[in-house]
Amino acid sequence: MPDRAALRPCFRTADGQAIFDRLYDEALAGWSSPAEERDVATSHGRTHVVVSGPEDAPPVVLLHGAGCSAAMWVDVARALSPRFRTYALDTIGDVGRSVATPGAAPRDLDGYADWLLAVLDALGLERPAIVSHSYGGWVALGFASRHPARVRRLVTCAPAASLARIQLRFFIRTVPAFFIRWPSMIRWMLDGISARGPEMRAHVIGRICEAIAKHGYPISVYPTLIAPARLGLITAPTLVMIGARELLYDPATALGVARASLPNVQAVEIAGASHAVTYDAAEEVCRRAREFLELA
């Protein structure tokens, strides 16, 4: 296991990294089955993976949203790991325990598809299911369009930019918190992305997001629209879940694009949820994801 005390490039200070690591470990303690941490080497760098669930269970890869880390999956992993072998990745180039090789971090969607393919190969996962949120949804949809034979089923929650352009209101509500870093600004951001903002801020997920905003550097590769023709290359059955109070874009527009572009899709609006749909409606999202993944 690499030295966790060494300052990782995604953090501003060693003290800030230590705060994040304590919260990360707190989240891992909430996994329903013991969480095993691994580091996987690829040409892009070292990817950190949190593994849980029965060794002989069907594999499910979890891809987190930007600025959240694999620790954001604590509630979802608790729901899925009794029936699935879950692999929660810290996206390389983002805040977490992964470390990119200098100059080798992905620079666009195809680069992230290459990174994910290398990680799956290193883990020996030929055709896993993928569950994703926000930025992870962008990566998952891009990967599934480029390597359709490598995805058994795909669940994406509030995928960033992939289906509709990110609206200005989202940038106004979120970006300043990563540069000004005032506590009030970070609280305002979290209350904007979650319909249960005060509760989320008290939860370990919210405290991790707060620590990342204070002490980490934001991811430098911004998500972009994925062309309908490229989405049409995805062969895996796909479940898209978007909150009715989504901040990134109009949920009806994004769900309409999903229904028109993805060949085999269930597109669902989740009542009362904002962008943090995996937290705002955790019980419903986990139930729908679990039922979808259990299909043949």
C-alpha positions as CSV (number, residue, x, y, z in Angstrom):
1,M,0.0,0.0,0.0
2,P,1.5,3.4,-1.0
3,D,2.4,5.9,1.7
4,R,-0.8,7.8,2.6
5,A,1.1,10.5,4.3
6,A,2.8,11.6,1.1
7,L,1.1,14.7,-0.4
8,R,-1.0,13.8,-3.4
9,P,-1.1,16.3,-6.3
10,C,-4.9,16.8,-5.9
11,F,-4.5,18.4,-2.5
12,R,-3.3,21.9,-1.5
13,T,-1.7,20.9,1.8
14,A,-0.8,17.9,3.8
15,D,-3.2,18.9,6.6
16,G,-6.1,19.2,4.2
17,Q,-5.2,15.8,2.8
18,A,-5.2,14.3,6.3
19,I,-8.7,15.8,7.0
20,F,-10.0,14.2,3.8
21,D,-8.3,10.8,4.5
22,R,-10.0,10.7,8.0
23,L,-13.4,11.3,6.4
24,Y,-12.7,8.8,3.6
25,D,-11.9,6.1,6.2
26,E,-15.0,7.0,8.2
27,A,-17.1,6.4,5.0
28,L,-15.4,3.1,4.3
29,A,-16.3,2.0,7.9
30,G,-20.0,2.4,6.8
31,W,-19.7,-0.2,4.0
32,S,-22.0,-3.2,4.8
33,S,-19.3,-5.7,4.1
34,P,-15.6,-5.2,4.9
35,A,-14.1,-2.8,2.3
36,E,-10.7,-3.8,0.8
37,E,-8.6,-1.1,-0.7
38,R,-6.4,-1.8,-3.7
39,D,-4.2,0.3,-6.0
40,V,-4.1,-0.6,-9.6
41,A,-1.2,0.5,-11.9
42,T,-1.8,1.6,-15.5
43,S,0.0,3.9,-17.9
44,H,-2.1,6.8,-16.6
45,G,-1.0,6.3,-13.0
46,R,-2.2,4.6,-9.9
47,T,-5.9,4.1,-9.5
48,H,-7.4,3.5,-6.0
49,V,-10.2,1.0,-5.8
50,V,-12.5,0.1,-2.9
51,V,-13.7,-3.5,-3.2
52,S,-16.6,-5.1,-1.3
53,G,-19.1,-7.9,-1.6
54,P,-18.9,-11.6,-2.2
55,E,-15.9,-12.6,-4.4
56,D,-18.2,-14.8,-6.6
57,A,-20.9,-12.2,-7.0
58,P,-21.5,-10.3,-10.3
59,P,-19.1,-7.4,-10.6
60,V,-20.3,-3.8,-10.5
61,V,-18.0,-0.8,-11.1
62,L,-18.9,2.5,-9.3
63,L,-17.8,5.8,-10.9
64,H,-18.3,8.9,-8.7
65,G,-19.1,12.5,-9.4
66,A,-16.4,15.2,-9.7
67,G,-15.0,16.3,-6.3
68,C,-16.6,13.5,-4.4
69,S,-14.3,10.5,-4.5
70,A,-15.3,6.8,-4.2
71,A,-16.4,7.5,-0.6
72,M,-19.6,9.1,-2.0
73,W,-20.9,5.5,-2.7
74,V,-21.1,4.6,1.0
75,D,-25.0,4.3,1.0
76,V,-25.1,2.7,-2.5
77,A,-22.3,0.2,-1.7
78,R,-24.2,-0.8,1.5
79,A,-27.2,-1.6,-0.6
80,L,-25.5,-3.4,-3.5
81,S,-22.5,-5.2,-1.9
82,P,-24.6,-8.0,-0.3
83,R,-25.6,-9.2,-3.8
84,F,-22.8,-7.8,-6.0
85,R,-19.0,-7.5,-5.9
86,T,-18.6,-3.7,-6.1
87,Y,-15.5,-1.9,-7.3
88,A,-15.6,1.8,-6.4
89,L,-12.9,3.8,-8.3
90,D,-11.3,7.1,-7.3
91,T,-11.3,8.8,-10.7
92,I,-7.7,9.6,-11.8
93,G,-7.1,13.3,-12.1
94,D,-9.8,14.1,-9.4
95,V,-9.5,14.4,-5.7
96,G,-9.1,11.1,-3.9
97,R,-6.5,8.4,-3.4
98,S,-5.6,7.9,-7.0
99,V,-2.4,9.5,-8.3
100,A,-1.9,10.3,-12.0
101,T,1.5,9.9,-13.6
102,P,2.8,13.4,-14.5
103,G,1.6,14.3,-18.0
104,A,-0.4,11.0,-18.4
105,A,-3.8,12.0,-16.8
106,P,-6.7,11.8,-19.3
107,R,-7.3,15.0,-21.2
108,D,-10.7,14.3,-22.8
109,L,-13.5,11.7,-22.9
110,D,-11.6,9.3,-25.0
111,G,-8.7,9.5,-22.6
112,Y,-11.0,8.6,-19.7
113,A,-12.4,5.7,-21.8
114,D,-8.8,4.4,-22.2
115,W,-8.1,4.8,-18.5
116,L,-11.2,2.9,-17.5
117,L,-10.4,0.1,-20.0
118,A,-6.9,-0.2,-18.5
119,V,-8.3,-0.4,-15.0
120,L,-10.9,-3.1,-15.9
121,D,-8.2,-5.1,-17.6
122,A,-6.0,-4.8,-14.5
123,L,-8.8,-5.9,-12.3
124,G,-9.7,-8.8,-14.6
125,L,-13.2,-7.5,-15.2
126,E,-14.3,-8.5,-18.7
127,R,-17.9,-7.3,-18.7
128,P,-19.0,-5.7,-15.5
129,A,-22.1,-3.6,-14.9
130,I,-21.3,0.1,-14.2
131,V,-23.2,2.4,-11.8
132,S,-22.3,6.1,-12.1
133,H,-23.1,9.6,-11.0
134,S,-22.6,13.0,-12.6
135,Y,-19.0,13.2,-14.0
136,G,-18.8,9.5,-13.6
137,G,-21.9,9.2,-15.8
138,W,-20.1,11.2,-18.5
139,V,-17.1,8.8,-18.2
140,A,-19.4,5.7,-18.2
141,L,-21.4,6.7,-21.2
142,G,-18.3,7.6,-23.1
143,F,-16.7,4.3,-22.2
144,A,-19.8,2.3,-23.1
145,S,-20.0,4.0,-26.5
146,R,-16.4,3.2,-27.3
147,H,-16.3,-0.3,-25.8
148,P,-19.9,-1.5,-25.9
149,A,-18.9,-5.2,-25.5
150,R,-17.3,-4.5,-22.1
151,V,-20.4,-3.3,-20.3
152,R,-23.1,-5.7,-19.2
153,R,-25.6,-3.1,-17.8
154,L,-25.2,0.6,-17.2
155,V,-26.9,2.8,-14.5
156,T,-26.2,6.5,-14.7
157,C,-27.6,9.1,-12.2
158,A,-27.6,12.7,-13.3
159,P,-24.9,12.3,-15.9
160,A,-22.9,15.6,-16.3
161,A,-23.3,17.3,-19.7
162,S,-23.7,14.0,-21.5
163,L,-27.3,14.5,-22.5
164,A,-27.8,18.3,-22.2
165,R,-25.6,21.3,-21.8
166,I,-24.8,22.4,-18.3
167,Q,-26.7,25.6,-17.5
168,L,-25.1,28.7,-16.1
169,R,-26.9,28.4,-12.8
170,F,-24.9,25.3,-11.9
171,F,-21.6,27.0,-12.5
172,I,-22.7,30.1,-10.4
173,R,-23.8,27.8,-7.6
174,T,-20.7,25.5,-7.5
175,V,-17.5,26.8,-9.1
176,P,-16.9,29.8,-6.7
177,A,-16.7,27.4,-3.7
178,F,-13.6,25.7,-5.1
179,F,-11.8,29.0,-5.5
180,I,-13.1,31.4,-2.8
181,R,-13.4,28.5,-0.3
182,W,-15.4,30.5,2.3
183,P,-17.4,28.1,4.5
184,S,-20.6,30.0,3.7
185,M,-19.9,29.6,0.0
186,I,-19.4,25.9,0.4
187,R,-22.6,25.5,2.4
188,W,-24.5,27.4,-0.4
189,M,-23.0,25.1,-3.0
190,L,-24.0,21.9,-1.1
191,D,-27.5,23.3,-0.4
192,G,-27.8,23.9,-4.2
193,I,-26.8,20.4,-5.4
194,S,-28.9,18.5,-2.8
195,A,-32.6,18.9,-2.0
196,R,-31.7,17.8,1.5
197,G,-28.8,20.2,1.9
198,P,-28.6,20.6,5.7
199,E,-28.9,16.9,6.2
200,M,-26.3,16.2,3.6
201,R,-23.9,18.6,5.1
202,A,-24.0,16.6,8.4
203,H,-23.6,13.3,6.6
204,V,-20.1,12.0,5.9
205,I,-20.8,12.5,2.1
206,G,-21.4,16.2,2.6
207,R,-18.4,16.5,5.0
208,I,-16.2,14.9,2.4
209,C,-17.5,17.3,-0.3
210,E,-16.8,20.2,2.0
211,A,-13.3,19.0,2.7
212,I,-12.6,18.6,-1.0
213,A,-13.8,22.1,-1.7
214,K,-11.7,23.5,1.0
215,H,-8.5,21.5,0.5
216,G,-8.5,20.0,-3.0
217,Y,-8.0,21.1,-6.6
218,P,-11.1,20.8,-8.9
219,I,-10.8,18.4,-11.8
220,S,-9.4,20.1,-14.9
221,V,-11.2,18.2,-17.7
222,Y,-14.7,19.5,-18.1
223,P,-17.5,17.3,-19.4
224,T,-19.0,18.0,-22.8
225,L,-22.1,16.9,-24.7
226,I,-22.0,13.4,-26.2
227,A,-23.4,13.3,-29.7
228,P,-26.6,11.3,-30.1
229,A,-24.8,9.1,-32.8
230,R,-22.2,8.2,-30.2
231,L,-24.8,7.4,-27.6
232,G,-26.5,5.2,-30.1
233,L,-23.4,2.9,-30.1
234,I,-24.2,1.8,-26.6
235,T,-25.6,-1.7,-26.6
236,A,-25.9,-2.3,-22.8
237,P,-29.3,-2.0,-21.3
238,T,-29.2,1.4,-19.6
239,L,-31.0,3.0,-16.7
240,V,-30.9,6.8,-16.5
241,M,-32.2,8.5,-13.3
242,I,-32.4,12.3,-13.0
243,G,-33.9,14.3,-10.1
244,A,-36.9,16.4,-10.8
245,R,-35.1,19.4,-9.2
246,E,-31.8,18.8,-11.2
247,L,-29.5,21.8,-11.1
248,L,-27.3,21.0,-14.1
249,Y,-30.0,21.1,-16.8
250,D,-33.7,20.7,-17.4
251,P,-34.4,17.1,-16.4
252,A,-37.2,16.7,-19.1
253,T,-34.8,17.7,-21.8
254,A,-32.0,15.3,-20.7
255,L,-34.5,12.4,-20.2
256,G,-35.9,13.1,-23.7
257,V,-32.4,12.9,-25.2
258,A,-31.8,9.6,-23.4
259,R,-35.0,8.1,-24.7
260,A,-34.3,9.3,-28.3
261,S,-30.6,8.3,-28.4
262,L,-29.9,5.3,-26.3
263,P,-31.1,2.0,-28.0
264,N,-32.1,0.1,-24.8
265,V,-33.0,2.6,-22.1
266,Q,-35.2,3.2,-19.1
267,A,-35.3,6.9,-18.3
268,V,-36.7,7.9,-14.9
269,E,-37.4,11.2,-13.2
270,I,-36.9,10.9,-9.5
271,A,-39.4,13.1,-7.6
272,G,-38.0,15.6,-5.1
273,A,-34.3,15.0,-5.9
274,S,-31.7,17.5,-7.1
275,H,-28.2,16.7,-8.5
276,A,-27.2,14.7,-5.5
277,V,-29.9,12.2,-6.5
278,T,-28.0,9.2,-5.0
279,Y,-28.2,10.9,-1.6
280,D,-31.5,12.8,-1.9
281,A,-33.4,9.7,-2.9
282,A,-31.0,7.0,-1.8
283,E,-33.6,4.4,-1.0
284,E,-35.4,4.7,-4.4
285,V,-32.2,5.0,-6.4
286,C,-30.7,1.9,-4.7
287,R,-33.9,-0.1,-5.1
288,R,-34.2,0.7,-8.8
289,A,-30.5,0.1,-9.5
290,R,-30.5,-3.2,-7.6
291,E,-33.6,-4.5,-9.5
292,F,-32.2,-3.3,-12.8
293,L,-28.8,-5.0,-12.2
294,E,-30.4,-8.3,-11.2
295,L,-32.0,-8.6,-14.6
296,A,-30.4,-11.2,-16.9
